[in-house]
Amino acid sequence: MFVDIVKIRIKAGKGGDGAVHFHREKYVAAGGPDGGDGGKGGNIIFQADTNLSTLIDFKYKTKYAAEPGENGSGKNCFGKNGQDLIIKVPKGTVVKDANTGRIMADLSGPDPVLVAKGGRGGWGNSHFATPTRQIPRFSKPGLPGEEFEVTLELKLLADVGLVGYPNVGKSTLISVVSAAKPKIANYHFTTLTPVLGVVKVDQGSSFVMADIPGLIEGASEGVGLGHEFLRHVDRCRLILHVVDVSGIEGRDPEEDFATINRELAGFSEDLAARPQLVAGSKIDLATPEQIAQFRQFVEGQGLEFYPISAATRQGVTELIQAITRHLAELPPIREYEPEPIPLEELEKRAERRFEITVEDGVYIVEADWLASALGGVNMDDYESLQYFQRVLINTGIIAELERMGIQEGDTVSILNFEFDFIP
């Protein structure tokens, strides 16, 4: 069973609580506070696995939680950090926030991607000892880990995507030019799932071709099977539009061509604008006049036309050579960049609460929801810093700092990140 989109809930581990403890030792009076910090909660990490080809496992298990951090203990013993949870997904999986549609990660490469951060461990009471407060009987609890409902969407990594009506010869073509073995039969919707094939051009040179289930009119609005799989053409560098020029099923090739392109545009304008070659298939069943008429129509659209018969392999070599030539001039397969959390979303999170305390002249801001914003800030990038400044202003943190009497040059600490306040 091929599953290419699922919704799951992920929850990073809670940080361990800090300990309240005092040093006890024979013959040592007033040993002082020695409560240790809690351990950090485990992260949720996604990693691509080339041995996986479907998201079916996530249909049966939909909740994933990382290990919490252990609580601190006496003698300044820190709690153990929670173990990270690594979730394996097929290569090409895009992780999105299910509530906002924000892209959180694109698992197109081998590197693991941290999606949900574990909560910070709470401070033990040893942190709060001062000359005037020598017996602190309190500590800080660990912060909760990030929790999201996410959508996993598999977008196949293919250089070339085959599109066209059902039963026009797409499956036969990919079976001829690659080692892929799709089901081939003389009826519509033989192909029920996308099929990938590696086309070897010469030694050390190859490209990946994807056979997408046949499209019909209304596919972009959910008609037929193809609409479920249009997302797999989304990354393709080049579209190969396969059209039956023989008209053996009573359809007009020119109308077929126009209909499929309308469906591509209905799904994505960007997809419709992708470079496209046209393969006129089943020329062994077509008349020379039919081939010539369709060639004239296609070339009138400013596109290249290649007549082929996958069954007899006529024209296939020329088509593969043309595809190779075009791919050499196109950029690599598209990868999606993670998107920052929208400012409006952070403002909603700010409604929960934040707390500001002053310790030895340092203004300490406690707000677990700020971890998401701070984690995406590049301290060497001016625009990134401006984004973080807007977050602090729009969520009321700057106003509260000013109300508490902060002065220029005073130190502000947010989740262990410190900076000098500049009004």
C-alpha positions, 0 to 999 in steps of 0.5 A, spaced: 500 500 500 502 506 497 501 512 502 504 519 501 501 523 506 499 522 513 498 527 519 502 525 526 503 528 533 510 529 535 512 531 542 519 533 544 521 531 551 520 535 558 526 538 561 528 535 568 526 539 574 532 542 578 533 540 585 532 543 592 538 540 596 543 542 601 550 539 603 550 534 608 556 532 611 559 530 618 563 536 622 561 541 616 556 546 618 551 550 613 554 546 607 549 550 603 545 549 597 547 544 592 541 542 588 543 540 581 540 542 574 535 537 571 537 534 564 534 537 557 529 533 554 530 529 548 529 532 541 525 530 535 529 529 529 527 526 522 532 523 518 531 520 510 532 513 509 533 510 502 530 503 504 523 506 505 518 508 499 512 510 503 509 513 509 504 507 511 508 506 518 505 512 520 498 510 518 498 505 524 502 509 529 500 517 529 504 519 536 511 520 537 514 522 544 522 523 546 524 521 552 524 527 558 530 529 562 531 526 569 530 531 575 537 534 578 539 531 585 543 533 591 551 534 591 550 538 584 548 532 580 545 534 574 539 530 571 541 525 565 539 528 558 533 525 555 534 521 549 533 524 542 527 520 538 530 519 531 524 518 526 526 515 519 522 517 513 522 516 505 527 520 502 523 526 499 518 527 505 516 534 507 514 536 514 509 541 515 506 544 521 499 541 520 495 548 523 499 553 519 502 549 513 509 552 514 514 548 512 519 545 517 523 541 514 525 537 507 528 530 508 531 530 501 538 529 503 542 525 508 543 530 514 538 529 520 533 535 521 531 537 528 524 539 528 522 539 535 526 541 541 526 538 548 525 542 554 531 546 557 532 543 564 530 547 570 536 550 575 537 547 582 537 551 588 545 552 588 544 557 582 540 562 586 544 563 592 547 570 593 550 573 599 543 576 601 539 569 600 544 564 602 538 558 603 534 558 597 529 553 598 526 553 591 528 551 584 526 551 577 522 546 573 524 544 567 521 547 561 516 543 556 518 540 550 516 543 543 509 539 541 506 539 534 501 536 529 505 535 523 503 533 516 508 528 512 508 529 505 512 525 500 514 528 494 518 524 490 525 526 488 525 525 480 528 529 474 523 527 469 516 526 471 511 523 466 504 526 465 498 524 460 492 521 460 491 514 462 493 508 457 497 513 453 504 508 454 507 512 460 508 505 463 511 502 457 516 507 456 519 507 463 519 500 463 523 500 456 528 505 458 529 503 465 529 497 470 522 499 473 517 494 472 510 497 472 504 494 471 502 494 464 495 493 461 490 495 456 485 499 460 485 505 464 488 507 471 493 501 470 498 505 474 495 506 481 502 509 484 507 513 482 513 508 479 521 511 479 526 508 474 533 510 473 535 511 466 542 510 464 544 514 459 552 512 459 557 510 463 557 515 470 551 518 467 543 517 469 537 521 471 531 519 475 524 518 471 517 518 475 511 515 472 505 518 475 498 515 474 494 518 469 490 524 469 483 526 466 479 532 466 478 535 473 484 532 476 486 538 479 480 538 483 480 531 485 477 527 479 480 520 478 487 518 481 492 522 478 490 528 483 493 524 489 499 524 485 500 531 482 505 533 488 510 528 486 511 532 479 512 538 483 520 537 484 521 534 477 526 539 473 523 537 466 516 534 464 515 529 459 508 530 456 506 523 453 500 524 448 497 518 444 497 521 437 493 515 434 487 517 437 485 509 437 481 511 443 477 516 440 480 522 443 483 528 440 490 528 441 490 536 441 485 536 446 488 531 450 494 536 450 490 542 452 486 538 458 492 536 461 496 542 461 490 546 464 490 540 470 497 542 471 496 549 471 490 548 476 494 544 481 500 549 481 502 555 476 509 554 477 508 547 475 505 549 469 511 553 467 516 548 468 520 546 462 516 541 458 517 536 452 512 532 448 512 525 446 507 523 441 506 515 443 503 509 439 506 512 432 506 505 430 498 505 430 498 512 427 498 515 420 503 519 417 498 525 417 496 524 424 503 525 426 505 531 422 498 534 424 500 533 431 507 535 430 505 542 427 500 543 433 506 542 438 511 546 435 506 551 434 506 552 442 513 553 442 515 546 444 519 540 442 516 534 439 518 527 439 514 521 436 515 515 439 513 508 440 515 505 446 512 498 444 517 498 438 522 502 441 522 507 435 524 514 437 526 512 444 533 513 443 532 520 440 527 522 446 532 520 451 538 524 448 533 530 448 532 529 455 539 528 457 541 535 453 535 539 457 537 536 464 544 538 463 542 546 462 537 545 468 538 547 476 538 541 480 532 538 483 528 543 488 529 543 495 524 546 500 527 551 505 524 551 512 520 557 513 520 561 519 514 561 524 509 567 522 509 573 527 502 572 528 503 565 531 508 567 535 504 573 538 498 568 539 503 564 543 505 570 547 498 570 550 500 564 554 505 568 558 512 570 559 516 572 566 521 577 567 526 576 573 532 580 575 538 576 578 545 580 579 543 586 574 541 581 569 534 581 566 532 574 565 526 572 560 522 566 561 518 564 555 518 557 553 515 559 546 520 563 544 525 557 543 522 556 536 523 563 534 530 564 537 532 557 534 531 560 527 535 566 528 542 567 525 546 572 530 550 574 524 545 576 519 542 583 520 535 581 517 534 575 522 536 579 528 531 585 526 526 579 525 527 577 533 527 584 535 520 585 532 518 578 536 520 581 542 516 588 541 510 585 538 509 580 544 510 585 549 517 583 552 520 590 550 515 594 553 515 590 560 523 590 560 522 598 560 517 598 565 521 594 570 526 600 569 532 597 564 537 601 561 541 602 555 547 597 556 544 592 561 544 585 560 538 581 557 538 573 558 533 569 554 534 561 554 541 562 555 542 567 550 545 574 552 545 581 549 546 588 551 539 592 551 539 597 546 533 602 546 
